[in-house]
Amino acid sequence: DERSRESPAPAEAQMQAGAEGGGRVNRCCWKCSVAQLKKIFWGVAVVLGVCSSWSGSTQLAKLTFKKFDAPFTLTWFATNWNFLFFPLYYLGHVFKSAEKQSPKQRYRECCRFFGDNGLTLKVFFTKAAPFGVLWTLTNYLYLHAIKKINTTDVSVLFCCNKAFVFLLSWIVLRDRFMGVRIVAAIFAIAGIVMMTYADGFHSHSVIGIALVVGSASMSALYKVLFKLLLGSAKFGEAALFLSVLAVFNVLFVTCIPVILYFTKVEYWSSFDIIPWGNLCGFSILLLTFNILLNFGIAITYPTLISLGIVLSVPVNAVVDHYTSEIVFNSVRVIAIIIIGLGFLLLLLPEEWDVWVIKLLTRLKVRKKEEIPEGNGDIASGLPNKSRRTRPSMSSFAH
């Protein structure tokens, strides 16, 4: 009696332990579900931000060229805004981090990304300068293509850079071979050919498509070389690297817009006609796009961020339908669908086939478990029938 008063029975103890364990599991599940819901919510917000900033910058660039026909100058002006990356990151560090560091301390810690000696002059020219050139070429070719063809074709063709990244990673970085990504690369190439055919192989459209493909190739080369030479970067290191690209742009690229101006390749009569509102708006949207693309992974899934680029294609198509004379013939629509499908196939994770096999195996096991249960019910019903019929037969015999 004393034992029963002091401590509960083993069965009661097990029930209490099970209840406590179930409560903990429920709390963990609740916390996990809330965290996943937050991540999905932020993912939707980031997708909308990426889509609106990318399509908005493309449309604003098209509008800017009607008054200010200078794509390289616009590229130079927008790249200078990359200098804000590290200051914006440091503000986030001050508000978010528990251990606050001074700007100098944070800068020195992020400089370790470049090597033990930090950001030296040699490192600047060997590791930062090549990426500055690729960055400038990517944006300039993209903007120059907007002058030649409509924004819908430009945005959908630029999605091919994902396929180019896979092909270069497979060749240079020896990444894992995936058949589905080879199919996606074939879709991208087929879409490029069909997009060229949609306009009848005119020289104007062919040059524009070649410029976009060149921009996508430069973007893919930038990403693969970054992974090959520098590896992966943390948020602070990536912010510092992008700010360094702005420094390179100011020091070494500034002379090119000046030369283009005096040679009248990109000439404007007076500075009063420059649409500063469009230039600043384009630069802000492009900066927002790059911030979401590089740092959005901190709050949501990378796949959702990539979906924002695909969703910019229908947005540009709607705008082009009402603002330009674009013709959505069957060839163009099929090309857009093929390139979009290839882009989505490239978003599949590396172990997608393993997950599909596991899912199919589970479905087969469930079907096998359901069949014996159904047979058992039928078999158990037969004796019941025989039992019910036996009393009637015996009464009939009497």
C-alpha positions as CSV (number, residue, x, y, z in Angstrom):
1,D,0.0,0.0,0.0
2,E,2.8,2.4,0.9
3,R,4.6,1.6,-2.5
4,S,1.4,2.2,-4.4
5,R,0.9,5.6,-2.6
6,E,4.5,6.7,-3.1
7,S,5.0,5.6,-6.7
8,P,2.4,4.8,-9.4
9,A,2.0,1.4,-10.8
10,P,4.2,0.3,-13.8
11,A,1.3,0.6,-16.2
12,E,0.4,4.0,-14.9
13,A,4.0,5.1,-15.1
14,Q,4.2,3.9,-18.7
15,M,1.0,5.8,-19.5
16,Q,2.3,9.0,-18.0
17,A,5.6,8.6,-19.8
18,G,3.8,7.9,-23.1
19,A,1.6,11.0,-22.5
20,E,4.7,13.1,-21.8
21,G,6.5,11.7,-24.9
22,G,3.4,12.3,-27.0
23,G,3.3,15.9,-25.8
24,R,6.9,16.4,-26.6
25,V,6.4,14.9,-30.1
26,N,3.3,17.1,-30.6
27,R,5.3,20.2,-29.6
28,C,8.1,19.3,-31.9
29,C,5.7,18.7,-34.8
30,W,4.0,22.0,-34.0
31,K,7.3,23.9,-34.0
32,C,8.4,22.2,-37.2
33,S,5.1,22.9,-39.0
34,V,5.2,26.6,-37.8
35,A,8.8,26.9,-39.0
36,Q,8.0,25.4,-42.4
37,L,4.9,27.6,-42.8
38,K,7.1,30.7,-42.0
39,K,9.7,29.5,-44.5
40,I,7.0,29.0,-47.2
41,F,5.5,32.4,-46.4
42,W,8.8,34.1,-46.8
43,G,9.4,32.0,-49.9
44,V,6.3,33.3,-51.5
45,A,7.4,36.9,-50.6
46,V,10.9,36.3,-52.0
47,V,9.4,34.8,-55.2
48,L,7.2,37.8,-55.8
49,G,10.1,40.1,-55.0
50,V,12.4,38.3,-57.5
51,C,9.8,38.2,-60.2
52,S,8.7,41.8,-59.8
53,S,12.3,43.2,-59.5
54,W,13.6,41.2,-62.5
55,S,10.7,41.9,-64.8
56,G,10.5,45.5,-63.6
57,S,14.2,46.1,-64.3
58,T,13.8,44.6,-67.8
59,Q,10.8,46.7,-68.7
60,L,12.4,49.8,-67.2
61,A,15.5,49.3,-69.3
62,K,13.4,49.0,-72.4
63,L,11.7,52.2,-71.5
64,T,15.0,53.9,-70.8
65,F,16.5,53.1,-74.2
66,K,13.7,55.2,-75.9
67,K,15.3,58.4,-74.4
68,F,18.8,57.2,-73.5
69,D,20.4,54.8,-76.0
70,A,23.5,53.8,-74.0
71,P,23.4,50.2,-72.7
72,F,27.1,50.1,-71.6
73,T,26.7,53.4,-69.7
74,L,23.6,52.0,-68.0
75,T,25.5,48.8,-67.1
76,W,28.3,50.9,-65.6
77,F,25.9,53.1,-63.7
78,A,23.9,50.1,-62.2
79,T,27.1,48.1,-61.3
80,N,28.3,51.1,-59.2
81,W,25.3,50.5,-56.9
82,N,26.8,47.1,-55.9
83,F,29.0,49.1,-53.5
84,L,25.9,49.2,-51.1
85,F,26.0,45.4,-50.6
86,F,28.5,45.3,-47.7
87,P,27.0,48.4,-45.9
88,L,23.5,46.8,-46.1
89,Y,24.9,43.5,-44.9
90,Y,26.6,45.2,-42.0
91,L,23.3,46.9,-41.0
92,G,21.7,43.5,-41.0
93,H,24.5,42.1,-38.9
94,V,24.1,44.9,-36.3
95,F,20.4,44.3,-35.9
96,K,20.5,40.5,-36.0
97,S,23.7,39.3,-34.4
98,A,24.2,39.0,-30.7
99,E,27.9,39.6,-30.9
100,K,28.2,43.0,-32.6
101,Q,31.5,43.8,-34.3
102,S,32.8,47.1,-35.6
103,P,32.8,47.6,-39.4
104,K,36.6,47.2,-39.5
105,Q,36.5,43.9,-37.6
106,R,33.7,42.6,-39.8
107,Y,35.6,43.6,-42.9
108,R,38.7,41.8,-41.8
109,E,36.8,38.7,-40.9
110,C,35.1,38.6,-44.3
111,C,38.4,39.3,-46.1
112,R,39.6,35.8,-45.0
113,F,37.5,34.5,-47.9
114,F,40.2,35.8,-50.3
115,G,43.0,34.0,-48.5
116,D,45.2,34.2,-45.4
117,N,46.6,37.6,-46.4
118,G,43.2,39.1,-47.1
119,L,42.3,41.3,-50.0
120,T,45.7,42.2,-51.4
121,L,46.5,43.9,-54.7
122,K,47.5,40.6,-56.2
123,V,44.3,38.9,-55.1
124,F,42.2,41.8,-56.4
125,F,43.6,41.4,-59.9
126,T,43.7,37.6,-59.9
127,K,40.4,36.8,-58.2
128,A,38.2,39.8,-58.3
129,A,39.0,41.5,-61.7
130,P,38.0,38.5,-63.9
131,F,34.6,38.3,-62.2
132,G,34.2,42.1,-62.7
133,V,34.7,41.6,-66.4
134,L,32.2,38.7,-66.6
135,W,29.7,40.7,-64.5
136,T,29.9,43.7,-66.9
137,L,29.7,41.5,-70.0
138,T,26.6,39.6,-68.6
139,N,24.7,42.8,-67.9
140,Y,25.8,44.7,-71.1
141,L,24.9,41.8,-73.5
142,Y,21.5,41.4,-71.7
143,L,20.7,45.1,-72.0
144,H,22.0,45.4,-75.6
145,A,19.7,42.4,-76.5
146,I,16.7,44.4,-75.1
147,K,17.3,47.0,-77.8
148,K,17.1,44.3,-80.5
149,I,14.2,42.0,-79.5
150,N,11.2,42.1,-77.1
151,T,11.6,41.6,-73.4
152,T,9.7,38.3,-73.4
153,D,12.2,36.6,-75.6
154,V,15.1,38.1,-73.7
155,S,13.8,36.9,-70.3
156,V,13.0,33.4,-71.5
157,L,16.3,32.9,-73.3
158,F,18.2,34.1,-70.3
159,C,16.7,31.2,-68.4
160,C,19.0,28.9,-70.5
161,N,21.9,30.0,-68.2
162,K,20.8,27.3,-65.8
163,A,21.4,24.6,-68.5
164,F,24.8,26.2,-69.3
165,V,25.8,26.1,-65.7
166,F,25.0,22.4,-65.5
167,L,27.0,21.6,-68.7
168,L,30.0,23.6,-67.5
169,S,29.8,22.1,-64.0
170,W,29.7,18.6,-65.5
171,I,32.7,19.3,-67.8
172,V,34.9,21.5,-65.5
173,L,33.9,20.6,-62.0
174,R,33.2,17.0,-62.7
175,D,29.7,17.2,-61.1
176,R,27.4,14.2,-61.0
177,F,26.0,13.2,-64.3
178,M,22.2,13.4,-64.4
179,G,20.2,12.3,-67.4
180,V,17.3,14.6,-66.6
181,R,19.6,17.6,-66.7
182,I,21.0,16.5,-70.1
183,V,17.3,16.5,-71.3
184,A,16.8,19.9,-69.8
185,A,19.9,21.2,-71.7
186,I,18.6,19.7,-74.9
187,F,15.3,21.5,-74.3
188,A,17.1,24.8,-73.8
189,I,19.0,24.4,-77.1
190,A,15.9,23.4,-78.9
191,G,14.0,26.4,-77.5
192,I,16.8,28.8,-78.7
193,V,16.5,27.4,-82.2
194,M,12.7,27.6,-82.2
195,M,12.8,31.1,-80.9
196,T,15.1,32.1,-83.8
197,Y,12.7,30.4,-86.2
198,A,9.7,32.2,-84.7
199,D,10.9,35.5,-86.2
200,G,11.9,34.0,-89.5
201,F,15.7,34.2,-89.0
202,H,15.8,37.9,-89.6
203,S,19.2,39.5,-88.9
204,H,17.8,41.8,-86.2
205,S,16.3,39.0,-84.2
206,V,19.2,36.6,-84.7
207,I,21.6,39.3,-83.3
208,G,19.4,39.9,-80.3
209,I,19.1,36.1,-79.6
210,A,22.8,35.7,-79.9
211,L,23.4,38.6,-77.5
212,V,21.0,37.0,-74.9
213,V,22.7,33.6,-75.3
214,G,26.1,35.2,-74.9
215,S,24.8,36.9,-71.7
216,A,23.5,33.6,-70.3
217,S,26.9,32.0,-71.2
218,M,28.8,34.7,-69.3
219,S,26.5,34.3,-66.3
220,A,27.1,30.5,-66.3
221,L,30.9,31.0,-66.6
222,Y,30.8,33.5,-63.7
223,K,29.0,31.0,-61.5
224,V,31.2,28.0,-62.4
225,L,34.5,29.9,-62.1
226,F,33.4,31.3,-58.7
227,K,32.8,27.8,-57.5
228,L,36.1,26.6,-59.0
229,L,38.4,29.4,-57.8
230,L,36.7,30.7,-54.6
231,G,34.3,27.9,-53.5
232,S,31.3,28.7,-51.5
233,A,30.9,32.1,-49.7
234,K,29.0,33.1,-46.5
235,F,26.6,36.0,-46.6
236,G,29.2,38.6,-45.4
237,E,31.8,37.3,-47.8
238,A,29.4,37.4,-50.7
239,A,28.4,40.9,-49.8
240,L,32.0,42.0,-49.6
241,F,32.9,40.3,-52.9
242,L,30.0,42.1,-54.7
243,S,31.1,45.5,-53.2
244,V,34.6,44.8,-54.5
245,L,33.2,44.3,-58.0
246,A,31.8,47.8,-57.7
247,V,35.2,49.2,-56.8
248,F,36.7,47.4,-59.8
249,N,34.0,48.9,-62.0
250,V,34.7,52.5,-60.8
251,L,38.5,52.1,-61.1
252,F,38.9,50.3,-64.4
253,V,35.6,50.4,-66.3
254,T,34.8,54.1,-66.0
255,C,37.1,54.9,-69.0
256,I,35.0,52.8,-71.4
257,P,31.7,54.9,-71.2
258,V,33.9,58.0,-71.6
259,I,35.5,56.6,-74.7
260,L,32.1,55.6,-76.1
261,Y,30.7,59.1,-75.5
262,F,33.5,60.9,-77.2
263,T,33.5,58.5,-80.2
264,K,29.7,59.0,-80.4
265,V,29.0,55.3,-80.1
266,E,26.8,56.1,-77.0
267,Y,26.2,59.8,-77.3
268,W,23.7,62.2,-75.8
269,S,23.5,65.9,-76.6
270,S,23.1,67.2,-73.0
271,F,22.9,65.8,-69.5
272,D,19.5,67.4,-69.1
273,I,17.9,64.8,-71.3
274,I,19.2,61.9,-69.3
275,P,16.2,60.2,-67.6
276,W,17.8,60.0,-64.1
277,G,14.6,58.6,-62.6
278,N,14.7,55.6,-65.0
279,L,18.4,55.0,-64.5
280,C,18.1,55.1,-60.7
281,G,14.9,53.0,-60.8
282,F,16.6,50.4,-62.9
283,S,19.6,50.3,-60.6
284,I,17.5,49.9,-57.5
285,L,15.4,47.1,-59.0
286,L,18.6,45.3,-60.2
287,L,20.2,45.7,-56.8
288,T,17.0,44.4,-55.1
289,F,17.0,41.4,-57.5
290,N,20.7,40.6,-56.7
291,I,20.1,41.0,-52.9
292,L,17.2,38.5,-53.0
293,L,19.0,36.1,-55.3
294,N,22.2,36.0,-53.0
295,F,20.7,36.4,-49.6
296,G,17.1,35.0,-50.0
297,I,18.4,31.5,-49.2
298,A,18.7,32.6,-45.6
299,I,14.9,32.7,-45.1
300,T,13.5,30.3,-47.7
301,Y,14.3,27.4,-50.1
302,P,16.6,28.0,-53.1
303,T,14.2,26.4,-55.5
304,L,11.5,29.0,-54.7
305,I,14.0,31.8,-55.5
306,S,14.7,30.3,-58.9
307,L,11.0,30.0,-59.6
308,G,10.8,33.8,-59.4
309,I,13.0,34.1,-62.5
310,V,10.7,31.7,-64.5
311,L,7.5,33.7,-63.4
312,S,9.0,36.9,-64.8
313,V,8.5,35.4,-68.3
314,P,4.7,35.5,-68.3
315,V,4.8,38.9,-66.6
316,N,7.0,40.3,-69.4
317,A,4.7,38.6,-72.0
318,V,1.6,40.3,-70.6
319,V,3.4,43.7,-70.6
320,D,4.7,43.2,-74.1
321,H,1.2,42.2,-75.3
322,Y,-0.2,45.6,-74.3
323,T,2.8,47.8,-75.0
324,S,4.5,46.3,-78.1
325,E,3.7,44.5,-81.4
326,I,4.8,41.1,-80.3
327,V,3.2,38.1,-82.1
328,F,2.7,35.0,-80.0
329,N,2.6,32.5,-82.8
330,S,2.6,28.7,-82.1
331,V,6.4,28.4,-82.6
332,R,7.2,31.1,-80.0
333,V,4.7,29.7,-77.5
334,I,6.2,26.2,-77.8
335,A,9.7,27.6,-77.5
336,I,8.8,29.4,-74.3
337,I,7.2,26.3,-72.9
338,I,10.2,24.1,-73.8
339,I,12.7,26.5,-72.2
340,G,10.5,26.9,-69.1
341,L,10.2,23.1,-68.8
342,G,13.9,22.6,-69.1
343,F,14.5,25.2,-66.4
344,L,12.1,23.5,-64.1
345,L,13.8,20.1,-64.7
346,L,17.1,21.7,-63.7
347,L,15.5,22.6,-60.3
348,L,15.1,18.9,-59.4
349,P,17.5,17.8,-56.6
350,E,20.3,15.4,-57.3
351,E,18.6,12.6,-55.4
352,W,15.1,13.0,-57.0
353,D,15.2,9.6,-58.6
354,V,15.9,7.9,-55.2
355,W,12.9,9.8,-53.7
356,V,10.7,8.7,-56.6
357,I,11.8,5.0,-56.2
358,K,11.1,5.2,-52.4
359,L,7.7,6.7,-53.0
360,L,6.7,4.0,-55.6
361,T,8.0,1.3,-53.2
362,R,5.8,2.6,-50.4
363,L,2.8,2.8,-52.6
364,K,3.3,-0.9,-53.7
365,V,3.7,-2.0,-50.1
366,R,0.5,-0.3,-49.1
367,K,-1.4,-1.9,-52.0
368,K,0.0,-5.4,-50.9
369,E,-1.2,-4.7,-47.3
370,E,-4.6,-3.7,-48.4
371,I,-5.2,-6.8,-50.6
372,P,-4.8,-9.4,-47.8
373,E,-7.0,-7.3,-45.5
374,G,-9.7,-7.4,-48.1
375,N,-9.3,-11.2,-48.6
376,G,-9.6,-11.7,-44.8
377,D,-12.9,-9.8,-44.7
378,I,-14.3,-11.9,-47.5
379,A,-13.1,-15.2,-45.8
380,S,-14.4,-14.1,-42.4
381,G,-17.8,-13.5,-44.0
382,L,-18.2,-17.0,-45.4
383,P,-18.3,-18.8,-42.0
384,N,-20.8,-16.3,-40.7
385,K,-23.1,-17.2,-43.6
386,S,-22.7,-20.9,-43.0
387,R,-23.5,-20.4,-39.3
388,R,-26.6,-18.5,-40.1
389,T,-27.8,-21.2,-42.5
390,R,-27.2,-24.2,-40.2
391,P,-30.0,-23.4,-37.7
392,S,-32.5,-23.0,-40.5
393,M,-31.6,-26.4,-41.9
394,S,-31.9,-28.1,-38.5
395,S,-35.3,-26.7,-37.9
396,F,-36.4,-27.8,-41.3
397,A,-35.2,-31.3,-40.6
398,H,-37.3,-31.4,-37.4
